[in-house]
Amino acid sequence: MHTNHHDDSRQFFLDWVRIFAFFVLIFYHVGMYYVTWDWHVKSVNASNAIEPLMKLSSPWRLGLLFLVSGVASSWMLNKLSVGGFIRQRSARLLIPLVFGMLVVTPPQAFVEAVEQAGYQGNYFDFMKLYLQAYHGFCDKDGCLDLPTWNHLWFVPYLWIYSLLLAGISLGLGKHFELLGNFLAKHLTGWKLIVLPTLLLALIRILLANRFPTTHDLVDDWFNHANSFTLFLLGALLARQTEFWQRFDAARWTLLGTALACWALVLVFDAWPDDRWPATPFPVWSKLFHLIYSLCQWSAIGAACGFAHKHFHFDSPKRRYLTQAVFPLYILHQTFIVVFAYVLKPASLAPGIEAIVLIVLTITSSFAVFEVVRRIPALQPMFGLRADKVFALKSTTPL
């Protein structure tokens, strides 16, 4: 039974958005096994067949997670002192990060070393090299960096952004909320779509080509500018109920815009560089960045709008999944990589194999979560608070 359908003291629909984005991430990472892009393990049937579908979520998937994480962080910061907020964020992000790099991501690196660098040793011998930061697993594309956080790159980025948010909030004081009020007041009508799009496009135009995304934290300036902008926007607008309601009203327009821009992105990607009409300055690349940013923001807005319309309620399922989603995020990619590696010799048809991978990944991830939530000593390793795990009351999202 749904409860608190119109409880505006908490944006429940954003919890559902985060849950939805995580399950999209599972499908995306399973898809990475079957496309031609570089990844830890590759199917013998890898091709470009599903790459257009993969590009459907590429512009917005992680940006949406950073936006929602900004909202959640703002709610936490409103309840805690700055020091308490930093301590909580550090415990719930850094402990899982260290645990993840020591336990969760090494199997991915092992499979990659076997598949792409021809490593023939066992896992225990590999772990000795892993902990020594061995840099000798190389192929034509470069060498494997060890230790690695792989898909967990989101976690240190979120920790850094949380520290920045704490500093900004402390520096601005009451003006932080006033800035949120100002944004909510002016992001109406066409400005709701156009102004954030222009900001994101400017970031892409200035930084995307100069600083390609690396996920290594220290020189990932385009990714930081893009991700932190969305994180900060979510934090500023966290309690602006009317702002989120505007996505509800514009959801179909936003969805149509996102799909149209996705189609244009595919055209740009497929069009040969030498076929574009000559211009005195790089207008086509600027246009691509603008279209990509419009796709990004429209899709984010559409996801928020449909969730606000249909999922703005509390329920036991929301509370359970909100608690589960971070542990599942930590675990899922390792299960995908390991199961793909194990299933590869069976030579299953790609469609059947993909379904098996998805089912195995989801069931295994939930199984581990069910174990973890029952063992207090394991809960900090997965970002869980012991007093919340079984009560499952109004849990705060990541």
C-alpha positions as CSV (number, residue, x, y, z in Angstrom):
1,M,0.0,0.0,0.0
2,H,1.3,3.4,-0.9
3,T,1.7,6.0,1.8
4,N,2.4,9.7,2.0
5,H,1.6,10.3,-1.6
6,H,1.7,14.0,-1.3
7,D,4.3,14.4,1.5
8,D,6.3,17.3,0.1
9,S,8.7,17.3,3.2
10,R,10.7,14.7,1.2
11,Q,11.1,14.1,-2.5
12,F,10.3,10.4,-2.5
13,F,10.2,10.3,-6.3
14,L,13.9,11.0,-6.4
15,D,14.6,7.8,-4.5
16,W,12.7,6.0,-7.3
17,V,14.7,7.9,-9.9
18,R,18.0,6.7,-8.3
19,I,16.7,3.1,-8.1
20,F,15.7,3.4,-11.8
21,A,19.1,4.8,-12.8
22,F,20.9,2.0,-11.0
23,F,19.0,-0.7,-12.9
24,V,19.7,1.1,-16.1
25,L,23.4,0.9,-15.1
26,I,23.1,-2.9,-14.8
27,F,21.8,-3.2,-18.3
28,Y,24.4,-0.7,-19.6
29,H,27.3,-2.6,-18.0
30,V,26.0,-5.9,-19.4
31,G,25.8,-4.2,-22.7
32,M,29.5,-3.2,-22.4
33,Y,30.3,-6.9,-22.8
34,Y,28.8,-7.0,-26.3
35,V,29.9,-3.7,-27.9
36,T,33.2,-2.8,-29.5
37,W,34.2,-0.3,-26.9
38,D,37.0,-1.1,-24.5
39,W,36.0,-3.0,-21.3
40,H,37.3,-5.5,-18.9
41,V,36.1,-8.6,-20.7
42,K,34.6,-8.9,-24.2
43,S,32.2,-11.3,-25.9
44,V,33.4,-13.1,-29.0
45,N,30.1,-11.8,-30.4
46,A,30.9,-8.1,-29.7
47,S,29.7,-5.8,-32.4
48,N,28.3,-2.3,-32.9
49,A,24.7,-3.6,-33.1
50,I,23.5,-2.3,-29.8
51,E,25.8,0.7,-29.6
52,P,23.0,3.2,-30.6
53,L,20.8,1.8,-27.8
54,M,23.8,2.2,-25.4
55,K,24.2,5.8,-26.4
56,L,20.5,6.4,-25.4
57,S,21.5,6.5,-21.7
58,S,25.1,7.8,-22.1
59,P,24.3,11.5,-21.9
60,W,22.2,11.5,-18.8
61,R,22.7,8.3,-16.7
62,L,25.5,9.4,-14.4
63,G,24.5,13.1,-14.4
64,L,21.1,12.0,-13.1
65,L,22.8,10.1,-10.2
66,F,24.9,13.2,-9.3
67,L,21.8,15.4,-9.4
68,V,19.9,13.1,-7.0
69,S,23.0,12.7,-4.8
70,G,23.2,16.5,-4.5
71,V,19.6,16.6,-3.3
72,A,20.3,13.8,-0.7
73,S,23.5,15.5,0.4
74,S,21.7,18.8,0.9
75,W,19.0,17.1,3.1
76,M,21.8,15.5,5.2
77,L,23.6,18.7,5.6
78,N,20.4,20.4,6.7
79,K,20.0,17.9,9.5
80,L,23.7,17.7,10.7
81,S,26.4,20.1,11.6
82,V,29.1,20.6,8.9
83,G,31.5,18.5,10.9
84,G,28.9,15.8,11.4
85,F,28.0,15.8,7.7
86,I,31.7,15.4,6.8
87,R,32.1,12.5,9.3
88,Q,29.1,10.7,8.0
89,R,29.9,11.1,4.4
90,S,33.5,10.0,5.0
91,A,32.4,6.9,6.9
92,R,29.7,5.9,4.4
93,L,31.8,6.6,1.3
94,L,35.5,6.0,2.1
95,I,35.1,2.8,4.0
96,P,33.2,1.2,1.1
97,L,35.7,2.6,-1.4
98,V,38.7,1.0,0.4
99,F,36.8,-2.2,0.9
100,G,35.8,-2.2,-2.7
101,M,39.3,-1.6,-4.0
102,L,40.6,-4.5,-1.8
103,V,37.8,-7.0,-2.3
104,V,35.3,-6.1,-4.9
105,T,37.2,-4.7,-7.9
106,P,40.2,-7.0,-7.9
107,P,38.3,-9.9,-9.6
108,Q,37.5,-7.5,-12.5
109,A,41.2,-6.6,-12.8
110,F,42.1,-10.3,-12.7
111,V,39.7,-11.2,-15.5
112,E,41.1,-8.2,-17.5
113,A,44.7,-9.3,-17.0
114,V,43.8,-12.9,-18.1
115,E,41.7,-11.8,-21.1
116,Q,43.7,-8.9,-22.4
117,A,47.3,-9.3,-21.1
118,G,47.6,-13.1,-21.2
119,Y,48.1,-13.5,-17.4
120,Q,48.3,-17.2,-16.6
121,G,48.8,-17.2,-12.8
122,N,46.2,-17.9,-10.2
123,Y,44.1,-15.3,-8.3
124,F,46.1,-15.3,-5.2
125,D,49.4,-14.7,-7.0
126,F,47.6,-11.9,-8.9
127,M,46.5,-10.3,-5.6
128,K,50.1,-10.1,-4.5
129,L,50.9,-8.1,-7.7
130,Y,47.7,-6.1,-7.3
131,L,48.7,-4.9,-3.8
132,Q,52.2,-4.1,-5.0
133,A,50.7,-1.7,-7.6
134,Y,52.2,-3.9,-10.4
135,H,52.1,-2.1,-13.7
136,G,53.2,-4.9,-16.1
137,F,49.8,-6.0,-17.5
138,C,50.0,-4.3,-20.8
139,D,48.5,-4.6,-24.3
140,K,48.4,-2.4,-27.4
141,D,46.1,0.0,-25.6
142,G,48.3,0.5,-22.6
143,C,48.8,-1.0,-19.1
144,L,46.4,-1.9,-16.4
145,D,46.6,0.5,-13.4
146,L,46.6,-1.3,-10.1
147,P,45.1,-1.0,-7.6
148,T,41.9,0.2,-9.3
149,W,38.5,1.5,-8.3
150,N,36.9,0.8,-11.8
151,H,33.2,1.4,-11.6
152,L,33.6,2.7,-8.0
153,W,35.0,6.0,-9.3
154,F,31.7,7.5,-8.5
155,V,32.3,7.1,-4.8
156,P,35.5,9.3,-4.4
157,Y,34.0,11.9,-6.7
158,L,30.9,12.0,-4.5
159,W,33.0,12.3,-1.4
160,I,35.0,15.3,-2.9
161,Y,31.8,16.9,-4.0
162,S,30.3,16.5,-0.5
163,L,33.3,18.2,1.0
164,L,32.9,21.1,-1.5
165,L,29.2,21.3,-0.7
166,A,30.0,21.5,3.0
167,G,32.5,24.3,2.4
168,I,30.1,26.2,0.1
169,S,27.2,25.9,2.5
170,L,29.4,27.1,5.4
171,G,30.7,30.0,3.4
172,L,27.4,31.2,2.1
173,G,25.3,30.5,5.2
174,K,21.7,31.6,4.7
175,H,22.6,32.8,1.2
176,F,22.8,29.2,0.1
177,E,19.1,28.7,0.6
178,L,18.4,32.1,-0.9
179,L,20.4,31.1,-4.0
180,G,18.2,28.0,-4.3
181,N,15.1,30.2,-4.0
182,F,16.5,32.4,-6.8
183,L,17.1,29.5,-9.1
184,A,13.7,28.0,-8.5
185,K,12.0,31.3,-9.1
186,H,13.7,31.9,-12.4
187,L,13.9,28.3,-13.9
188,T,10.4,28.4,-15.3
189,G,8.9,27.9,-18.7
190,W,11.4,27.7,-21.5
191,K,14.2,28.7,-19.1
192,L,13.8,25.4,-17.2
193,I,15.1,23.6,-20.3
194,V,17.3,26.3,-22.0
195,L,19.4,27.7,-19.2
196,P,20.7,24.5,-17.7
197,T,21.3,23.2,-21.2
198,L,23.4,26.2,-22.1
199,L,25.4,25.9,-19.0
200,L,26.1,22.2,-19.6
201,A,26.9,22.9,-23.3
202,L,29.4,25.7,-22.3
203,I,31.2,23.2,-20.0
204,R,31.4,20.7,-22.8
205,I,32.6,23.2,-25.4
206,L,35.3,24.6,-23.1
207,L,36.5,21.4,-21.5
208,A,35.4,18.1,-23.2
209,N,38.0,18.0,-25.9
210,R,40.8,19.4,-23.7
211,F,40.1,17.0,-20.8
212,P,38.7,13.6,-21.9
213,T,37.0,11.7,-19.2
214,T,39.4,9.5,-17.2
215,H,37.7,8.7,-13.9
216,D,41.0,9.0,-12.2
217,L,40.0,12.0,-10.1
218,V,43.1,14.2,-10.4
219,D,42.9,15.4,-14.0
220,D,39.3,14.7,-14.9
221,W,38.4,18.3,-15.2
222,F,35.5,18.1,-17.8
223,N,33.9,15.3,-15.9
224,H,34.3,17.2,-12.6
225,A,32.8,20.4,-14.1
226,N,29.8,18.5,-15.6
227,S,29.2,16.2,-12.6
228,F,29.7,18.8,-9.8
229,T,27.5,21.3,-11.6
230,L,24.6,18.8,-11.5
231,F,25.4,17.8,-8.0
232,L,25.4,21.4,-6.8
233,L,22.2,22.2,-8.7
234,G,20.5,19.3,-7.0
235,A,21.8,20.5,-3.6
236,L,20.5,24.1,-4.2
237,L,17.1,23.0,-5.3
238,A,16.6,20.1,-2.9
239,R,13.7,21.7,-1.0
240,Q,12.2,23.7,-3.9
241,T,9.1,21.6,-4.3
242,E,7.6,23.8,-7.1
243,F,10.7,23.4,-9.1
244,W,10.4,19.6,-9.2
245,Q,6.7,19.9,-10.1
246,R,7.6,21.7,-13.3
247,F,9.3,18.6,-14.6
248,D,6.0,16.8,-14.1
249,A,4.2,19.3,-16.3
250,A,6.9,19.2,-19.0
251,R,7.7,15.5,-18.9
252,W,6.4,14.6,-22.4
253,T,8.1,17.6,-24.0
254,L,11.3,16.7,-22.3
255,L,11.1,13.1,-23.3
256,G,10.4,14.0,-26.9
257,T,13.3,16.4,-26.9
258,A,15.6,13.9,-25.4
259,L,14.7,11.2,-28.0
260,A,15.1,13.7,-30.9
261,C,18.5,14.8,-29.6
262,W,19.6,11.2,-29.2
263,A,18.7,10.6,-32.9
264,L,20.7,13.6,-33.8
265,V,23.7,12.5,-31.7
266,L,23.6,9.2,-33.7
267,V,23.6,11.1,-37.0
268,F,26.6,13.2,-35.8
269,D,28.5,10.0,-34.7
270,A,27.8,8.2,-38.0
271,W,28.5,11.2,-40.3
272,P,32.1,11.2,-41.8
273,D,34.1,14.1,-40.6
274,D,35.1,15.1,-44.2
275,R,31.4,15.3,-45.3
276,W,30.6,18.3,-43.1
277,P,30.4,21.6,-45.0
278,A,33.4,23.8,-44.4
279,T,33.0,26.6,-42.0
280,P,35.4,29.4,-40.8
281,F,35.2,28.0,-37.2
282,P,34.3,24.6,-35.8
283,V,30.5,25.2,-35.7
284,W,29.6,21.5,-36.1
285,S,31.5,20.4,-33.0
286,K,29.8,23.2,-31.1
287,L,26.4,22.2,-32.4
288,F,27.1,18.6,-31.4
289,H,28.0,19.7,-27.8
290,L,24.8,21.7,-27.7
291,I,22.6,18.9,-28.9
292,Y,24.3,16.4,-26.5
293,S,23.8,18.7,-23.6
294,L,20.1,19.2,-24.5
295,C,19.7,15.5,-24.7
296,Q,21.4,15.2,-21.2
297,W,19.2,17.8,-19.5
298,S,16.0,16.8,-21.2
299,A,16.4,13.2,-20.3
300,I,17.2,14.1,-16.7
301,G,14.1,16.3,-16.5
302,A,11.9,13.7,-18.2
303,A,13.1,11.0,-15.6
304,C,12.3,13.4,-12.8
305,G,9.0,14.4,-14.3
306,F,7.7,10.9,-14.9
307,A,8.9,9.8,-11.4
308,H,7.2,12.8,-9.8
309,K,4.0,12.1,-11.7
310,H,3.8,8.3,-11.0
311,F,6.2,7.6,-8.1
312,H,5.9,10.4,-5.6
313,F,5.0,8.2,-2.7
314,D,6.6,6.2,0.1
315,S,6.2,2.4,0.4
316,P,8.1,-0.5,2.0
317,K,9.5,-1.3,-1.5
318,R,11.0,2.2,-1.7
319,R,12.5,1.9,1.7
320,Y,14.0,-1.5,1.0
321,L,15.4,-0.6,-2.5
322,T,16.7,2.7,-1.2
323,Q,18.7,0.8,1.4
324,A,19.8,-1.8,-1.1
325,V,20.8,0.4,-4.1
326,F,24.3,1.4,-2.9
327,P,25.5,-2.1,-1.9
328,L,24.1,-3.3,-5.2
329,Y,26.0,-0.6,-7.0
330,I,29.2,-1.7,-5.3
331,L,28.7,-5.3,-6.3
332,H,27.0,-5.5,-9.6
333,Q,29.9,-4.9,-12.1
334,T,32.1,-7.5,-10.5
335,F,29.3,-10.1,-10.8
336,I,28.8,-9.1,-14.5
337,V,32.5,-9.4,-15.3
338,V,33.0,-12.7,-13.5
339,F,29.9,-14.3,-14.7
340,A,30.6,-13.2,-18.3
341,Y,34.1,-14.7,-18.0
342,V,32.7,-18.0,-16.6
343,L,29.9,-18.3,-19.2
344,K,32.1,-17.4,-22.1
345,P,33.3,-21.0,-22.9
346,A,29.7,-22.1,-23.0
347,S,29.2,-20.2,-26.3
348,L,25.6,-19.3,-25.5
349,A,23.6,-17.2,-28.0
350,P,24.2,-13.6,-27.2
351,G,20.5,-12.9,-26.3
352,I,20.2,-15.9,-24.0
353,E,23.6,-15.1,-22.5
354,A,22.7,-11.5,-21.8
355,I,19.5,-12.6,-20.0
356,V,21.4,-15.1,-17.9
357,L,24.0,-12.4,-17.0
358,I,21.3,-9.9,-16.0
359,V,19.4,-12.5,-13.9
360,L,22.6,-13.8,-12.2
361,T,23.9,-10.3,-11.5
362,I,20.6,-9.1,-9.9
363,T,20.0,-12.2,-7.9
364,S,23.6,-12.5,-6.7
365,S,23.7,-8.8,-5.7
366,F,20.5,-9.0,-3.7
367,A,21.6,-12.3,-2.1
368,V,24.8,-10.6,-0.9
369,F,22.8,-7.6,0.3
370,E,20.5,-9.8,2.3
371,V,23.6,-11.4,4.0
372,V,25.2,-8.0,4.6
373,R,22.2,-6.4,6.2
374,R,22.1,-9.2,8.7
375,I,25.8,-8.9,9.8
376,P,26.6,-5.6,11.5
377,A,30.3,-6.0,11.0
378,L,29.8,-6.0,7.2
379,Q,27.4,-3.1,7.0
380,P,30.0,-0.3,7.0
381,M,31.8,-1.9,4.1
382,F,28.7,-1.3,2.0
383,G,27.8,2.1,3.3
384,L,25.0,0.9,5.5
385,R,24.0,2.3,8.9
386,A,23.3,-0.5,11.4
387,D,20.4,1.4,13.0
388,K,18.7,1.8,9.6
389,V,19.0,-1.6,8.1
390,F,16.1,-3.4,9.6
391,A,14.0,-0.4,10.7
392,L,14.0,0.8,7.1
393,K,12.3,4.0,8.1
394,S,12.9,7.3,6.3
395,T,16.3,6.4,4.9
396,T,18.2,9.1,3.3
397,P,19.4,8.3,-0.2
398,L,23.1,8.4,-1.3
